[in-house]
Amino acid sequence: MYLIPYLLVDRLPFVASQEQVRRHYGQPLRQERLEIGLQTLDYGSWVARFQASGQLEEVTKRAPALFLLRQRVLFADLDRFVRQHDAGFFVRGGFVVSPRFGLAFVPDEPDGVTALAAHCIPAWRAMPAG
């Protein structure tokens, strides 16, 4: 996964609309509306989630390695990397959330990483810490 926090995940900019994603990547394998109101476009190897307004919220994909701010970080090292380089990180629902790097992940799960739009961080912070 190539990530420029809050701007770009791989070739997908965070300003992309659902329609732009469909035009560029084609029809998703599945679409659904989550209980929390997000619309998902599931392409199998990655999932994009959008607010009802159409604004891109997050992109989740398998990422054995991330290219983050000109550094290659293996998923196995991501927890340590975030804790060392983001003093503002926090944990919610088992996810390590990094405001500096705009991502969330579960360290003990397989290499799934969620790249977040900037407007998502307050919602993650508002979740119960337990």
Secondary structure, 3 states (H helix, E strand, C coil): CEEECCCEECCEECCCCHHHHHHHHCCCCEEEECCCCCEEEECCCEEEEECCCCCEEEEEEECCEEEECCEEEEHHHHHHHHHHHCCCCEEECCEEEECCCCEEECCCCCCEEEEECHHHHHHHHHCCCC
